[in-house]
Amino acid sequence: MRQKPGARKSHREKVAKDIRRATRKQYSAEEKIRIVLDGLKGEDSIAELCRRKGIAQSLYYS
């Protein structure tokens, strides 16, 4: 018996979402503080700092 197309799609979406969650970088409080302090030093632009750390600028500002 064949499954409905929607059921298979939702399973694929769930697997993809689980993989994305598992591969996300989680920063400790100390690392977050270090990144913000590096930005406040002003040696590099915020854009450059965010590129180096692999985070979005909106995440830095929030």
Contacts in CASP RR format, 6 or more apart in sequence:
PFRMAT RR
TARGET T0000
AUTHOR 0000-0000-0000
METHOD contacts of the structure
MODEL  1
MRQKPGARKSHREKVAKDIRRATRKQYSAEEKIRIVLDGLKGEDSIAELC
RRKGIAQSLYYS
25 54 0 8 1.000
27 35 0 8 1.000
35 49 0 8 1.000
35 53 0 8 1.000
35 55 0 8 1.000
35 60 0 8 1.000
36 60 0 8 1.000
38 44 0 8 1.000
38 49 0 8 1.000
39 46 0 8 1.000
39 49 0 8 1.000
39 60 0 8 1.000
44 52 0 8 1.000
46 57 0 8 1.000
46 60 0 8 1.000
46 61 0 8 1.000
47 57 0 8 1.000
49 60 0 8 1.000
50 56 0 8 1.000
50 57 0 8 1.000
50 59 0 8 1.000
50 60 0 8 1.000
END
